[in-house]
Amino acid sequence: MNSVGKSAITAVILAGGQSRRLGRDKAVEPFAGEPLIRRVIRRASEAVSAHHVVVVVADQDRAAELPLDDDHLVAVDVFPDCGSLGGIYTGLNASPTQWSLVSACDMPFLSAPLLSHLASLRDGFDAVVPVVDGRPEPTHALYTRRCLPPIEARLRAGQLKISGFFDDVAVRYVPENDIRDFDPDLLSFFNINRPEDLARAMELAR
Protein backbone atom coordinates (compact mmCIF):
# COMPACT_ATOMS: atom_id res chain seq x y z
CA MET A 1 0.00 0.00 0.00
CA ASN A 2 2.57 2.52 1.09
CA SER A 3 6.03 2.35 -0.42
CA VAL A 4 7.29 5.53 1.24
CA GLY A 5 6.49 4.97 4.88
CA LYS A 6 3.57 5.47 7.21
CA SER A 7 4.16 9.22 7.42
CA ALA A 8 3.73 9.75 3.67
CA ILE A 9 0.85 11.86 2.42
CA THR A 10 -0.73 11.97 -1.04
CA ALA A 11 -2.10 15.25 -2.36
CA VAL A 12 -5.65 14.65 -3.68
CA ILE A 13 -7.01 17.47 -5.82
CA LEU A 14 -10.73 17.57 -6.60
CA ALA A 15 -11.27 18.73 -10.19
CA GLY A 16 -14.61 17.18 -11.10
CA GLY A 17 -16.76 20.34 -11.00
CA GLN A 18 -18.24 22.01 -14.05
CA SER A 19 -17.53 25.65 -13.11
CA ARG A 20 -21.08 26.70 -13.96
CA ARG A 21 -20.99 29.85 -11.85
CA LEU A 22 -17.72 31.05 -13.33
CA GLY A 23 -18.85 30.32 -16.86
CA ARG A 24 -15.56 28.70 -17.91
CA ASP A 25 -13.18 26.02 -16.67
CA LYS A 26 -11.62 27.47 -13.52
CA ALA A 27 -9.08 24.66 -13.23
CA VAL A 28 -7.23 25.89 -16.32
CA GLU A 29 -7.81 29.60 -15.68
CA PRO A 30 -4.47 31.47 -15.81
CA PHE A 31 -3.56 32.62 -12.33
CA ALA A 32 -0.33 34.36 -11.34
CA GLY A 33 1.51 32.89 -14.31
CA GLU A 34 0.22 29.33 -14.28
CA PRO A 35 -3.06 27.40 -14.63
CA LEU A 36 -4.98 27.49 -11.35
CA ILE A 37 -4.94 23.72 -10.88
CA ARG A 38 -1.16 23.59 -11.28
CA ARG A 39 -0.80 26.27 -8.60
CA VAL A 40 -3.01 24.27 -6.23
CA ILE A 41 -1.19 21.00 -6.96
CA ARG A 42 2.18 22.66 -6.40
CA ARG A 43 1.21 24.33 -3.15
CA ALA A 44 -0.56 21.28 -1.73
CA SER A 45 2.16 18.81 -2.62
CA GLU A 46 5.00 21.03 -1.42
CA ALA A 47 3.23 21.75 1.88
CA VAL A 48 3.07 18.10 2.90
CA SER A 49 6.07 16.83 0.89
CA ALA A 50 3.68 14.65 -1.09
CA HIS A 51 5.25 11.77 -3.01
CA HIS A 52 2.09 11.31 -5.06
CA VAL A 53 -0.61 13.53 -6.56
CA VAL A 54 -4.08 12.22 -7.39
CA VAL A 55 -6.39 14.39 -9.48
CA VAL A 56 -10.07 13.42 -9.31
CA VAL A 57 -12.11 14.04 -12.47
CA ALA A 58 -15.57 13.26 -13.76
CA ASP A 59 -14.31 11.37 -16.82
CA GLN A 60 -11.24 10.83 -18.99
CA ASP A 61 -12.25 13.61 -21.37
CA ARG A 62 -12.03 15.99 -18.45
CA ALA A 63 -8.59 14.66 -17.57
CA ALA A 64 -7.37 15.30 -21.12
CA GLU A 65 -8.29 18.98 -20.75
CA LEU A 66 -6.10 19.51 -17.68
CA PRO A 67 -2.41 20.50 -17.68
CA LEU A 68 -1.20 17.54 -15.64
CA ASP A 69 2.23 15.94 -15.39
CA ASP A 70 2.85 12.37 -16.46
CA ASP A 71 3.36 11.28 -12.86
CA HIS A 72 0.06 12.71 -11.66
CA LEU A 73 -2.44 9.94 -11.03
CA VAL A 74 -5.86 10.52 -12.57
CA ALA A 75 -8.86 9.00 -10.79
CA VAL A 76 -12.29 9.00 -12.46
CA ASP A 77 -15.28 9.38 -10.12
CA VAL A 78 -16.28 5.99 -8.73
CA PHE A 79 -19.67 7.43 -7.76
CA PRO A 80 -20.59 9.87 -10.58
CA ASP A 81 -22.64 12.97 -9.81
CA CYS A 82 -22.11 12.65 -6.06
CA GLY A 83 -20.37 15.97 -5.54
CA SER A 84 -17.37 16.50 -3.32
CA LEU A 85 -18.12 13.50 -1.11
CA GLY A 86 -17.87 11.25 -4.14
CA GLY A 87 -14.66 13.01 -5.13
CA ILE A 88 -13.13 12.48 -1.71
CA TYR A 89 -14.00 8.79 -1.85
CA THR A 90 -12.49 8.43 -5.32
CA GLY A 91 -9.31 10.25 -4.29
CA LEU A 92 -8.78 8.25 -1.10
CA ASN A 93 -9.52 5.02 -2.95
CA ALA A 94 -6.88 5.84 -5.57
CA SER A 95 -4.29 7.13 -3.10
CA PRO A 96 -1.25 4.87 -2.69
CA THR A 97 -0.70 6.10 0.88
CA GLN A 98 -2.68 5.71 4.08
CA TRP A 99 -3.08 9.47 4.52
CA SER A 100 -4.17 12.03 1.94
CA LEU A 101 -4.52 15.78 1.92
CA VAL A 102 -7.72 16.68 0.06
CA SER A 103 -8.10 20.09 -1.56
CA ALA A 104 -10.43 21.58 -4.14
CA CYS A 105 -8.77 22.79 -7.34
CA ASP A 106 -10.08 26.35 -6.88
CA MET A 107 -8.24 27.30 -3.67
CA PRO A 108 -5.28 29.43 -4.81
CA PHE A 109 -3.97 30.54 -1.42
CA LEU A 110 -3.16 27.25 0.32
CA SER A 111 -0.78 27.90 3.20
CA ALA A 112 2.19 25.59 3.63
CA PRO A 113 2.59 26.39 7.35
CA LEU A 114 -1.09 25.67 8.00
CA LEU A 115 -1.14 22.44 6.01
CA SER A 116 2.04 21.26 7.71
CA HIS A 117 0.43 21.99 11.06
CA LEU A 118 -2.69 20.01 10.14
CA ALA A 119 -0.50 17.11 9.05
CA SER A 120 1.27 17.16 12.41
CA LEU A 121 -2.04 16.47 14.19
CA ARG A 122 -2.79 13.12 12.53
CA ASP A 123 -1.69 10.66 15.20
CA GLY A 124 -4.62 8.79 16.72
CA PHE A 125 -7.20 10.17 14.28
CA ASP A 126 -8.84 9.25 10.98
CA ALA A 127 -9.30 12.82 9.79
CA VAL A 128 -7.97 16.31 10.54
CA VAL A 129 -10.52 18.98 9.66
CA PRO A 130 -10.27 22.76 10.12
CA VAL A 131 -13.29 24.62 11.49
CA VAL A 132 -13.93 28.17 10.24
CA ASP A 133 -16.87 30.32 11.28
CA GLY A 134 -18.25 27.35 13.17
CA ARG A 135 -18.29 25.06 10.11
CA PRO A 136 -15.90 22.28 9.08
CA GLU A 137 -13.85 22.76 5.91
CA PRO A 138 -13.85 19.22 4.48
CA THR A 139 -12.21 20.08 1.15
CA HIS A 140 -9.17 21.45 2.99
CA ALA A 141 -8.53 18.47 5.25
CA LEU A 142 -6.59 15.25 5.75
CA TYR A 143 -8.13 11.77 5.73
CA THR A 144 -7.00 8.18 6.10
CA ARG A 145 -8.21 5.26 4.02
CA ARG A 146 -10.15 4.16 7.11
CA CYS A 147 -12.70 6.77 6.08
CA LEU A 148 -13.56 4.84 2.91
CA PRO A 149 -16.17 2.40 4.32
CA PRO A 150 -18.27 5.05 6.12
CA ILE A 151 -18.06 7.37 3.10
CA GLU A 152 -19.15 4.57 0.79
CA ALA A 153 -22.10 3.78 3.06
CA ARG A 154 -23.22 7.42 2.89
CA LEU A 155 -22.84 7.54 -0.87
CA ARG A 156 -24.86 4.38 -1.40
CA ALA A 157 -27.58 5.85 0.84
CA GLY A 158 -27.62 9.05 -1.20
CA GLN A 159 -26.44 11.10 1.80
CA LEU A 160 -23.99 13.50 0.16
CA LYS A 161 -23.25 15.96 2.97
CA ILE A 162 -19.54 15.52 3.54
CA SER A 163 -19.58 16.01 7.30
CA GLY A 164 -22.26 13.33 7.62
CA PHE A 165 -19.66 10.58 7.95
CA PHE A 166 -17.62 12.41 10.57
CA ASP A 167 -19.62 10.78 13.35
CA ASP A 168 -18.36 7.39 12.15
CA VAL A 169 -14.64 8.17 12.35
CA ALA A 170 -12.20 9.81 14.76
CA VAL A 171 -11.93 13.45 13.68
CA ARG A 172 -9.43 15.98 14.99
CA TYR A 173 -11.19 19.30 14.58
CA VAL A 174 -8.84 22.28 14.42
CA PRO A 175 -10.44 25.46 15.80
CA GLU A 176 -10.34 28.77 13.99
CA ASN A 177 -8.14 30.50 16.56
CA ASP A 178 -5.46 27.84 16.01
CA ILE A 179 -5.79 28.21 12.24
CA ARG A 180 -5.30 31.98 12.45
CA ASP A 181 -1.93 31.42 14.08
CA PHE A 182 -0.77 30.17 10.66
CA ASP A 183 -3.17 31.97 8.32
CA PRO A 184 -4.40 35.17 10.02
CA ASP A 185 -6.71 36.21 7.19
CA LEU A 186 -8.00 32.66 6.48
CA LEU A 187 -7.07 33.02 2.82
CA SER A 188 -6.43 29.27 2.63
CA PHE A 189 -10.19 28.80 2.44
CA PHE A 190 -10.79 31.34 -0.32
CA ASN A 191 -12.22 29.52 -3.32
CA ILE A 192 -13.11 30.74 -6.78
CA ASN A 193 -16.68 30.15 -7.89
CA ARG A 194 -17.83 33.37 -9.59
CA PRO A 195 -16.14 35.98 -11.80
CA GLU A 196 -16.01 38.39 -8.87
CA ASP A 197 -14.18 35.74 -6.81
CA LEU A 198 -11.59 35.41 -9.55
CA ALA A 199 -11.16 39.18 -9.75
CA ARG A 200 -10.69 39.38 -5.99
CA ALA A 201 -8.19 36.51 -6.01
CA MET A 202 -6.19 38.20 -8.77
CA GLU A 203 -6.11 41.38 -6.72
CA LEU A 204 -4.96 39.50 -3.62
CA ALA A 205 -2.28 37.68 -5.60
CA ARG A 206 -0.86 40.98 -6.82
C-alpha positions, 0 to 999 in steps of 0.5 A, spaced: 500 500 500 505 505 502 512 504 499 514 511 502 512 509 509 507 510 514 508 518 514 507 519 507 501 523 504 498 523 497 495 530 495 488 529 492 485 534 488 478 535 486 477 537 479 470 534 477 466 540 478 463 544 471 464 551 473 457 553 472 458 559 476 464 562 473 462 560 466 468 557 464 473 552 466 476 554 472 481 549 473 485 551 467 484 559 468 491 562 468 492 565 475 499 568 477 503 565 471 500 558 471 493 554 470 490 554 477 490 547 478 497 547 477 498 552 482 493 548 487 497 542 486 504 545 487 502 548 493 498 542 496 504 537 494 510 542 497 506 543 503 506 536 505 512 533 501 507 529 497 510 523 493 504 522 489 498 527 486 491 524 485 487 528 481 479 526 481 475 528 475 468 526 472 471 522 466 477 521 462 475 527 457 475 531 463 482 529 464 485 530 457 483 537 458 487 539 464 495 541 464 497 535 468 504 531 469 505 524 467 506 522 474 500 525 476 495 519 477 488 521 474 482 518 478 475 517 475 469 518 479 467 511 482 460 514 484 458 519 478 454 525 480 455 525 487 459 531 488 465 533 493 463 527 497 464 522 491 470 526 489 473 524 496 471 517 496 475 516 489 481 520 491 482 516 497 480 510 494 486 511 488 491 514 493 497 509 494 498 512 501 494 511 508 493 518 509 491 524 503 490 531 503 484 533 500 483 540 496 479 543 491 482 545 485 479 552 486 483 554 492 489 558 490 492 561 497 493 554 500 498 555 506 504 551 507 505 552 514 497 551 516 497 544 512 504 542 515 500 543 522 494 540 520 499 534 518 502 534 524 495 532 528 494 526 525 496 521 530 490 517 533 485 520 528 482 518 521 481 525 519 484 532 521 478 537 519 479 545 520 473 549 522 472 556 520 466 560 522 463 554 526 463 550 520 468 544 518 472 545 511 472 538 508 475 540 502 481 542 505 482 536 510 486 530 511 483 523 511 485 516 512 483 510 508 479 508 514 474 513 512 472 509 505 467 504 508 463 510 512 463 514 506 461 509 501 455 507 506 453 514 505 454 515 498 450 508 497 444 511 501 444 518 497 447 522 503 452 526 500 453 531 505 460 531 507 460 532 514 455 526 515 460 521 515 464 524 521 460 521 526 463 514 524 470 516 524 475 519 529 476 526 527 481 531 529 477 538 529 482 544 528 479 550 531 479 557 527 483 560 533 489 555 532 488 556 524 489 563 524 496 562 528 498 560 521 493 563 516 491 570 520 486 572 514 484 565 512 485 566 505 487 558 505 479 557 504 478 562 499 475 559 493 473 561 486 466 560 484 464 566 480 467 571 476 467 576 482 471 571 486 476 570 480 477 578 480 478 578 488 483 573 487 487 576 482 487 582 486 490 579 492 495 575 488 498 581 486 
